[in-house]
Structure formats: C-alpha cells, structure tokens
Amino acid sequence: MPGTYSQILLHIVFSTKHREPWITPDIAERLYPYMGGIVRVEKGVLYDIGGVEDHIHMYMRWRPDESVSDLMRTVKARSSKWVHDTFPKLGAFAWQEGYSVFSVSKSQEEAVKKYIAGQAEHHKKEDFKSELLRMLRLHEIELDEKRVFD
C-alpha cells in the first residue's frame, strides 16, 4: 500500500478554567479563526467551532501520526498566549486542564455541525456541566462524576 489513508473525525469539548465566562462574542469572533489556524499549522482540518462564554466545541479531522493530547496542548497554549497578548485586560484567562473528545462517524457530520451552531440556543436550557455529563454518558464513557469538574 503506497500511503496511509484516514478519516479521523473528532468532536472536542473543553472549557475555560473554572468555567469562567471569558469568551464574549467579540473575543470569539477573533479567537475561533485563530484556533482554526493553529489546527491547520498542525496539519489538521477544523470543520466547525463554536460555543458560549465558558466552553468551546470543535469538530475536526485529525491525523493518524500525532496524538490528540499533543494537539490540544498546542491549541490551548498558543490560543491562551494569543488571548493574553491581544486582550491585555484578560490576564487571568486560562483553559481547563483537560478536554473531552468523541469520535464522529462521517454520517453524523451534519448533526455535529448543527449541534455546534446551536450552542447559544442550547445553553438557554442546559448548563455546561449537564451538557458534558450527558455527552459522556451518551458515548458510554466511564467516569466519576465527582472528578469530572475538578
């Protein structure tokens, strides 16, 4: 076989530290494209990104020769530095330590994009903690609820 072929589609969710509401619409308007640029530089493809003030959802294709954890370390570090440099008044801005990642079937791509696009409306009815716990259970991920939000 002459090459490696893959379609690794991921839905990644992570929040600001302590779920602080740092990501206002004017910050998101600039932050999301910047994060997309980080993913591109790392040779991934960001198909969609969205969220609300305290967390972000990313839908992307990732490469088989690099770990998701290395990508997330890079995305968080570079975007956090960018926020500090671009918005000096946000010196306390930080991302949470971890993240959640879910595999996505190509057949579910439109549903994931629609879900991400509807975050503002969705969070009028459900907070981030409830959303994340629901997603973890839906994907049958074993967890200790007491430790999910440490």
C-alpha positions in Angstrom: 0.0 0.0 0.0 1.6 3.3 -1.1 0.2 5.6 1.6 -1.8 6.0 4.8 -5.4 7.0 4.4 -7.6 8.0 7.3 -10.8 9.8 8.2 -10.4 10.5 11.9 -13.2 12.9 12.8 -13.4 14.3 16.3 -15.8 16.4 18.4 -13.7 18.0 21.1 -15.1 20.0 24.0 -13.2 22.0 26.7 -13.9 24.9 29.0 -12.3 27.9 30.4 -10.7 27.4 33.8 -13.4 27.2 36.5 -15.8 27.7 33.6 -15.3 31.5 33.8 -17.3 33.4 31.2 -14.3 34.8 29.3 -15.4 34.1 25.7 -17.6 37.1 24.8 -18.9 37.3 21.2 -16.3 39.9 20.2 -13.5 37.6 21.6 -15.0 34.5 20.0 -15.1 36.3 16.6 -11.3 36.6 16.6 -10.4 33.6 18.8 -12.1 30.9 16.8 -10.4 31.7 13.5 -7.1 31.9 15.4 -7.6 28.4 16.8 -8.5 27.2 13.3 -5.1 28.5 12.2 -3.4 26.5 14.9 -5.1 23.3 13.8 -4.1 24.0 10.2 -0.5 24.6 11.1 -0.6 21.3 13.0 -1.9 19.6 9.7 -5.5 19.1 10.9 -8.7 20.4 9.4 -11.1 22.4 11.6 -14.6 22.0 10.1 -16.5 23.8 12.7 -16.0 25.6 16.0 -18.4 27.3 18.4 -19.5 27.6 21.9 -20.6 30.0 24.6 -18.8 32.1 27.2 -17.4 29.3 29.2 -16.6 26.5 26.7 -15.8 25.5 23.1 -16.8 22.7 20.8 -14.5 21.9 17.9 -15.4 19.5 15.0 -12.3 18.5 13.1 -10.3 15.9 11.2 -7.1 14.8 12.8 -4.1 12.9 11.5 -3.1 9.4 12.4 0.5 10.1 13.2 0.0 12.6 16.0 -1.8 12.4 19.3 -4.9 14.3 20.2 -3.3 15.2 23.5 -0.4 16.9 21.8 -2.8 18.8 19.5 -4.9 20.0 22.5 -1.8 21.1 24.5 -0.7 23.1 21.5 -4.1 24.6 20.8 -4.6 25.6 24.4 -1.1 27.0 24.9 -1.0 29.1 21.7 -4.6 30.4 22.0 -4.1 31.3 25.6 -1.0 33.2 24.8 -2.8 34.9 21.9 -5.7 35.9 24.3 -3.2 37.4 26.8 -1.3 39.3 24.0 -4.4 40.5 22.2 -6.6 41.3 25.2 -4.2 42.5 28.0 -7.1 43.0 30.4 -7.7 39.2 30.3 -4.5 38.3 32.1 -6.4 35.8 34.2 -7.8 33.9 31.2 -7.0 30.2 31.1 -8.3 26.9 29.8 -9.3 24.0 31.9 -6.7 21.3 32.3 -8.5 18.5 30.4 -10.8 18.1 27.5 -13.4 15.6 26.2 -13.0 14.0 22.8 -15.6 12.0 20.9 -15.2 10.1 17.7 -17.7 11.1 15.0 -18.9 9.0 12.1 -19.0 10.8 8.7 -22.7 10.1 8.6 -23.2 12.2 11.7 -21.2 15.2 10.5 -24.2 17.5 9.8 -25.7 16.6 13.2 -22.5 17.6 15.0 -22.2 20.9 13.0 -25.8 21.7 13.7 -25.2 21.0 17.4 -22.2 23.3 17.5 -24.0 26.0 15.6 -26.9 25.9 18.1 -24.8 26.3 21.2 -26.2 29.7 22.2 -29.8 28.5 22.0 -29.0 25.1 23.6 -27.4 26.8 26.6 -30.5 28.7 27.4 -31.9 25.3 28.6 -28.9 23.3 29.8 -25.6 24.4 31.5 -22.2 23.2 30.5 -21.9 20.7 33.4 -25.2 19.0 32.5 -24.3 19.0 28.8 -20.9 17.4 29.3 -22.2 14.7 31.6 -24.9 13.9 29.1 -22.4 13.7 26.3 -20.1 11.4 28.3 -22.9 9.1 29.2 -24.2 9.1 25.6 -20.8 7.9 24.5 -20.7 5.4 27.3 -17.5 6.8 28.8 -16.8 5.6 32.3 -16.5 8.4 34.8 -16.6 9.5 38.4 -18.9 12.5 38.3 -17.2 14.0 41.4 -13.9 14.2 39.5 -15.2 15.4 36.1 -15.1 19.1 37.1 -12.1 19.2 39.4 
